[in-house]
Amino acid sequence: MPRPEPASLRAALLGAAGGRLAGRDAEASFAALPRQSALGGARDGLAGRAVLIATADPFAAALALIDLDGLARRLLLAPPDLDPAHLPVLIDRAGIEAVVTDLDPAARPDFAGRPVVAIGPLAEAPLPAAAPVATEWVLLTSGTTGVPKMVVHDLAGLTGAIRPREAGAPPPVWSTFYDIRRYGGLQIFLRGVLGGGSLVLAAKDEPVAEFLRRLGRHGASHVSGTPSHWRRALMSPALHAFAPSYVRLSGEIADQAVLDALKGAFPAASIGHAYASTEAGVGFEVTDGSEGFPESFLGLREDGVELRLRDGSLRIRSGRTARTYLGEGAPVLIDDEGFVDTGDMIEIRDGRCHFVGRRGGIINVGGLKVHPEEVEAVINRHPRVRMSLVEGRRNPITGALVTATVVLDEAGAAPEAVTAEILTACRAALPAHKVPALVRVAEVLAVTGAGKLARGAAPRPEMRHA
């Protein structure tokens, strides 16, 4: 049964029975938040306006979202890793009229002369006098160079995949490694606010071990992150500081190795991987413990989501997709039939659809295509491999060669022996042009602010070659 569409986050929290919003350094009661504000007397002046939310602290961003949804005409969410040089362009393209921030005046970037409202301590405040409006939620795309595209959602689409809690089920304590100003994190934020439980927010640059221990202190039961987030957690000595009942992966391809590792780490937990993107919204969730998804998912599903393959690319049509890109000259988001082309490439094998990579991320080896993620899935099966990154390196003869960088655990054979085993496994599972010409070992791999492997970033620091 779908959840009734909330008029606004504040309206949804009116009459909340309990639950808390927890940041690293502050907490607030969901029941009290509808009649509180961190914006002081300036809040009602934002009614009907287009507002940029640019904060350092995700807790401050959460307060602003609850305060302004249904009040502001448009909310543009600036993730903490956004290049400040892009702000003036985004502000202009989005028609931003005011900025809400927790940054000290000396630390504020160029807000293009827009008036600024400072976020302060929570204080009692009457309910807004203005009539509720349907707020546009504008998110920025990740993984692109240059000025990111702006994607427009509404609250109904953002919450379309959220289901009511089952009768008698204990209130969940949600959390996520994502920042809530990215689509994946925003989904968990909304589940936390609307799910009748609590929500624990990650802080920017918070060490993984510290965050895991904080999840344990708050009793986090439902935790989400990218496969890269979870691989880092699996390497942490604090992994068992918390005991989730539900583990969710999204944002990157969830290969069998990471699914099996999480099941081994949390045998009592339900492990699910969801497909979602900023443009396509939440497509589906897979809970059978296997990578990919059943071919039977293709077509129109009972929840109103329709999946289609065209030229190998996954396309999605549903009420959860974004409405449009924002800005003059923005590209078309939805085709004539109402589908969003995700750019994620699929191969069907034995009745199951397998993600093989992004259409724009192909390595061309002598005219033959290599999806890096396909090679990474083979490498990650090795029991000593904790993370891997496959990239192309220019070659004057073939155009490119496949290279791999791996992070290993600290037990067992020398790295040289492990890299030899990795190459043997790749030769057994892959065509010759997909086998890495070089496998390097590094202590860590870079991850973007969106929680994805930073493709094109140098590993740091490198230990040895093999």
C-alpha positions in Angstrom: 0.0 0.0 0.0 1.5 3.4 -1.0 2.0 6.0 1.7 -0.5 9.0 1.4 1.3 11.9 -0.2 2.4 14.4 2.5 1.5 18.1 1.9 4.8 19.1 3.3 7.4 17.7 5.7 6.2 19.9 8.5 2.6 18.7 8.0 3.7 15.1 8.0 5.5 15.7 11.4 2.5 17.4 13.1 1.4 14.9 15.7 4.5 12.8 15.5 4.6 10.4 18.4 8.3 10.2 18.8 11.6 9.8 17.0 14.6 12.0 16.8 16.9 13.7 14.3 20.5 13.2 15.3 23.5 14.9 13.9 27.1 14.5 15.2 26.8 17.5 17.6 23.1 18.1 18.0 19.7 16.4 18.2 16.0 17.5 17.8 12.7 15.8 18.4 10.6 15.2 15.3 7.4 15.9 17.4 8.7 19.4 18.3 10.1 20.4 15.0 6.9 21.6 13.3 6.6 24.4 15.8 10.3 25.2 15.9 12.6 27.1 13.5 16.3 27.7 13.1 15.6 30.7 10.8 14.1 33.0 13.3 12.0 35.9 12.2 13.4 35.7 8.6 11.6 32.4 7.9 8.2 33.8 6.8 9.9 36.2 4.5 11.1 33.2 2.4 7.5 32.2 1.6 7.0 31.7 -2.2 10.7 32.4 -2.9 13.4 30.3 -4.6 16.0 29.5 -1.9 19.5 28.0 -2.0 20.4 25.8 1.0 24.1 25.9 1.4 25.3 24.6 4.7 28.4 22.9 6.1 26.5 20.8 8.6 23.9 18.3 7.3 21.9 18.7 10.5 21.5 22.4 9.6 20.4 21.4 6.1 17.9 19.0 7.5 16.3 21.7 9.7 16.1 24.0 6.8 14.4 21.4 4.5 11.8 20.7 7.2 11.3 24.4 7.8 11.0 25.4 4.1 9.2 22.6 2.3 5.7 23.8 1.6 6.8 27.4 2.3 9.4 28.2 -0.3 8.6 27.9 -4.0 11.9 26.2 -4.9 14.7 24.7 -2.9 18.1 24.2 -4.4 20.3 21.8 -2.4 24.0 22.4 -2.6 26.1 19.4 -1.6 29.2 20.1 0.5 31.6 19.1 -2.2 30.2 21.5 -4.8 32.8 23.7 -6.4 32.1 27.2 -5.0 33.1 28.7 -8.4 29.9 27.1 -9.8 27.5 28.7 -7.3 27.0 32.1 -9.1 26.0 30.3 -12.3 23.7 27.9 -10.5 22.1 30.7 -8.6 21.4 32.6 -11.8 20.0 29.6 -13.7 17.8 28.5 -10.8 16.4 32.0 -10.2 17.5 31.9 -6.6 16.2 34.9 -4.5 17.7 34.1 -1.1 20.3 31.9 0.5 20.0 29.9 3.8 23.4 29.0 5.3 25.2 28.2 8.6 28.5 29.4 7.3 30.2 32.3 9.1 30.3 35.5 7.0 34.0 35.2 6.5 33.7 31.6 5.2 30.8 32.2 2.8 31.5 31.8 -1.0 30.1 34.1 -3.6 26.3 34.0 -3.3 26.0 36.4 -6.3 24.7 39.2 -4.1 21.6 37.3 -2.9 20.3 38.1 0.6 21.5 35.6 3.2 19.5 34.1 6.1 21.6 32.6 8.8 20.7 29.3 10.4 20.8 29.6 14.2 19.7 27.6 17.2 16.3 26.0 17.2 13.6 28.1 18.9 9.8 28.0 19.3 8.0 29.5 16.3 4.4 29.6 15.2 3.3 27.7 12.2 3.8 29.7 9.0 1.0 32.0 8.1 1.4 31.6 4.4 -0.7 29.0 2.5 1.2 25.9 1.7 2.8 25.7 -1.8 4.1 22.7 -3.8 7.8 23.2 -3.4 10.2 22.3 -6.2 13.2 20.3 -4.9 16.2 20.9 -7.1 19.2 18.4 -6.9 22.5 18.6 -8.6 23.9 15.7 -10.7 27.1 14.0 -9.5 30.0 12.6 -11.4 30.2 15.3 -14.0 32.9 17.8 -14.8 32.0 21.5 -15.1 28.8 23.0 -13.8 26.5 20.2 -12.7 23.0 19.9 -14.2 20.0 20.8 -12.0 17.2 18.2 -11.7 13.7 19.2 -10.6 11.7 16.9 -8.3 8.5 17.3 -6.3 7.8 15.8 -2.9 5.3 13.3 -4.3 7.9 11.8 -6.7 10.6 11.8 -4.1 8.4 9.9 -1.6 6.8 7.6 -4.2 8.8 4.6 -3.2 8.3 4.9 0.6 5.9 2.5 2.1 4.2 2.6 5.5 5.7 0.7 8.3 4.2 -2.7 8.8 1.8 -2.9 11.7 3.5 -3.9 14.9 7.0 -3.4 13.5 9.4 -1.4 15.8 10.2 2.2 14.8 13.2 2.1 12.5 16.3 4.1 13.1 17.5 5.1 9.7 20.9 6.3 8.7 23.1 6.7 5.6 26.7 7.2 4.6 25.4 9.6 1.9 25.1 13.3 2.4 21.3 14.1 2.4 21.8 16.7 -0.3 22.5 14.0 -2.8 19.6 11.9 -4.2 20.6 8.7 -2.3 20.9 10.5 1.0 17.8 12.5 0.5 15.8 9.3 0.0 17.0 8.1 3.4 16.3 11.5 5.0 12.7 11.3 3.8 12.3 7.8 5.1 13.7 8.9 8.4 11.3 11.9 8.6 8.2 10.1 7.4 8.8 6.6 8.7 7.7 7.1 12.3 11.2 6.4 13.6 14.5 8.3 14.0 17.3 9.4 11.7 21.1 9.6 12.3 23.0 11.9 9.9 26.6 11.4 8.8 28.8 14.5 9.1 31.1 15.7 6.4 34.5 14.1 6.5 33.5 12.0 9.6 35.9 9.1 9.9 34.2 5.8 9.0 35.0 4.2 12.4 33.6 7.2 14.3 30.4 7.1 12.3 30.0 3.3 12.8 30.4 3.7 16.5 27.8 6.5 16.5 25.4 4.3 14.6 25.8 1.7 17.4 25.2 4.3 20.1 21.9 5.3 18.4 20.8 1.8 17.7 20.7 2.3 13.9 18.6 -0.4 12.3 18.3 0.6 8.6 21.5 1.8 7.0 22.2 2.8 3.4 25.3 3.6 1.3 27.0 3.0 -1.9 29.0 -0.3 -2.4 32.1 1.9 -2.0 30.8 3.2 1.3 30.1 -0.4 2.5 33.5 -1.7 1.3 35.2 1.0 3.5 33.0 0.0 6.4 33.9 -3.7 5.9 37.6 -2.7 6.2 37.0 -0.8 9.5 37.8 -2.3 12.9 34.6 -0.7 14.1 32.4 -2.6 11.7 30.6 -4.5 14.5 30.0 -1.5 16.6 26.5 -1.6 15.3 24.1 -4.4 14.3 21.7 -3.3 11.5 18.6 -5.3 10.6 18.5 -3.9 7.1 21.4 -3.0 4.9 20.8 -1.1 1.6 23.2 -0.5 -1.3 22.6 2.0 -4.2 24.5 4.4 -6.4 26.9 2.0 -7.9 26.8 -1.6 -9.2 26.5 -4.0 -6.2 28.5 -7.0 -7.3 28.2 -10.4 -5.7 31.4 -10.0 -3.7 30.2 -7.0 -1.6 26.7 -8.6 -1.2 28.2 -11.8 0.1 30.6 -9.9 2.4 27.8 -7.9 3.9 25.8 -11.0 4.5 28.8 -12.6 6.2 29.3 -9.5 8.4 25.6 -9.1 9.3 24.0 -12.6 9.0 20.8 -11.5 10.7 20.3 -8.5 8.5 18.2 -8.2 5.3 20.5 -7.2 2.5 19.0 -5.2 -0.4 20.4 -3.3 -3.4 18.3 -0.6 -4.9 18.4 1.0 -8.3 18.0 4.8 -8.2 19.4 7.9 -9.9 18.9 11.6 -9.5 17.1 11.8 -12.8 15.2 8.4 -12.9 14.3 8.3 -9.2 13.9 5.0 -7.4 13.4 2.2 -9.9 13.4 -1.0 -7.9 15.0 -3.0 -5.1 16.5 -6.4 -5.2 16.3 -8.5 -2.0 17.2 -12.0 -3.2 20.9 -11.8 -2.4 22.2 -11.9 -6.0 23.8 -9.2 -8.1 21.7 -7.8 -11.0 18.0 -8.2 -11.1 15.5 -10.7 -12.6 14.6 -10.3 -16.2 11.0 -10.5 -15.1 11.4 -6.9 -13.7 11.3 -5.6 -17.2 8.0 -4.2 -18.3 5.3 -2.5 -16.3 5.4 -3.4 -12.6 2.7 -3.4 -10.0 4.1 -0.2 -8.4 3.7 1.7 -11.6 7.4 1.7 -12.5 8.1 0.6 -16.1 11.6 -0.7 -17.1 12.7 -1.1 -20.7 16.0 -1.9 -22.5 16.9 0.0 -25.6 20.3 -0.4 -27.3 21.4 -2.1 -24.1 20.6 0.9 -21.9 18.1 0.8 -19.0 15.2 3.2 -19.4 12.6 4.0 -16.7 9.2 5.5 -16.7 7.3 6.2 -13.5 5.8 8.9 -11.2 9.1 8.9 -9.3 11.3 10.3 -12.0 12.4 13.9 -12.0 10.2 16.4 -13.9 12.8 18.2 -15.9 16.3 19.6 -16.0 16.4 23.3 -14.9 17.9 26.2 -16.7 17.9 27.8 -20.1 19.3 25.5 -22.8 19.1 22.5 -20.4 18.9 19.1 -22.2 15.7 17.1 -22.5 15.3 14.7 -19.6 12.2 12.6 -20.6 11.7 11.2 -24.1 8.5 11.4 -26.1 7.2 8.2 -24.4 8.0 9.4 -20.9 11.1 7.4 -20.3 14.4 8.5 -18.7 17.5 7.0 -20.4 19.7 6.1 -17.4 22.8 5.5 -19.5 23.4 2.3 -17.4 24.2 -0.7 -19.7 22.6 -4.1 -19.1 23.4 -7.6 -20.4 20.9 -10.4 -19.9 22.4 -13.7 -18.9 20.5 -16.8 -17.8 17.3 -14.9 -17.1 19.0 -12.1 -15.1 19.9 -8.6 -16.0 23.4 -7.6 -15.1 24.7 -4.1 -14.9 28.0 -3.9 -16.9 28.8 -0.2 -16.6 28.0 3.3 -17.8 27.6 4.0 -21.5 30.1 6.9 -21.2 32.6 5.0 -19.2 33.7 2.5 -21.8 37.4 1.8 -22.4 38.2 1.2 -26.1 40.9 -1.4 -26.5 41.7 -1.8 -30.2 38.1 -1.1 -31.2 36.7 -3.5 -28.6 34.6 -2.3 -25.7 35.5 -2.8 -22.0 33.2 -1.8 -19.2 35.4 -1.1 -16.1 32.7 -2.3 -13.7 32.6 -5.7 -15.4 36.3 -6.3 -14.8 36.0 -5.0 -11.2 33.3 -7.5 -10.4 35.7 -10.3 -11.3 38.6 -8.8 -9.4 36.4 -8.2 -6.3 35.7 -12.0 -6.1 39.2 -12.6 -4.8 38.9 -13.0 -1.0 41.9 -10.6 -0.3 40.5 -7.8 -2.4 38.6 -5.1 -0.5 38.1 -2.5 -3.3 39.2 -2.3 -6.9 39.3 0.4 -9.6 39.7 -0.4 -13.3 40.7 2.3 -15.8 42.1 2.8 -19.2 45.6 3.9 -19.9 46.5 5.4 -23.3 48.5 3.1 -25.6 49.8 4.1 -29.1 49.0 0.7 -30.6 45.6 -0.3 -29.1 44.3 3.2 -28.1 44.1 2.1 -24.5 45.1 -0.7 -22.1 43.1 -1.9 -19.1 44.7 -1.3 -15.7 43.5 -2.1 -12.3 44.3 -0.8 -8.8 43.3 -2.9 -5.8 43.2 -2.5 -2.0 44.0 -5.7 -0.2 43.4 -6.9 3.3 46.5 -7.3 5.5 46.4 -11.1 5.9 47.9 -14.0 3.9 50.2 -14.1 1.0 52.4 -11.3 -0.3 50.7 -8.7 -2.6 52.7 -10.0 -5.6 51.2 -13.5 -5.2 47.7 -12.0 -4.9 48.0 -9.9 -8.0 49.2 -12.9 -9.9 46.1 -14.8 -8.7 43.9 -11.8 -9.8 45.3 -11.9 -13.3 44.8 -15.7 -13.5 41.1 -15.2 -12.4 40.6 -12.5 -15.0 42.1 -14.6 -17.8 39.7 -17.4 -16.9 36.6 -15.3 -16.7 37.2 -12.5 -19.3 38.1 -12.2 -23.0 41.8 -11.3 -23.5 41.1 -7.6 -24.3 39.4 -7.1 -20.9 42.2 -8.6 -18.8 44.2 -5.9 -17.1 47.7 -5.4 -18.5 48.8 -4.1 -15.0 47.5 -4.6 -11.5 48.7 -2.2 -8.9 48.2 -2.3 -5.1 47.3 0.8 -3.2 46.5 1.6 0.4 43.3 3.5 -0.4 41.1 4.4 -3.4 39.6 7.9 -3.7 35.8 8.1 -3.3 33.8 11.1 -4.5 31.5 13.2 -2.3 28.6 11.2 -3.7 30.2 8.0 -2.3 31.3 6.6 -5.7 34.7 5.5 -6.8 36.6 8.5 -8.2 37.3 7.3 -11.7 40.2 9.2 -13.1 41.7 10.1 -9.7 45.1 8.8 -8.9 45.3 6.1 -6.1 47.0 7.3 -3.0 49.5 6.3 -1.9 50.6 3.5 -4.2 52.5 0.6 -2.6 53.8 -1.5 -5.4 53.3 -2.7 -8.9 52.7 -6.3 -10.1 
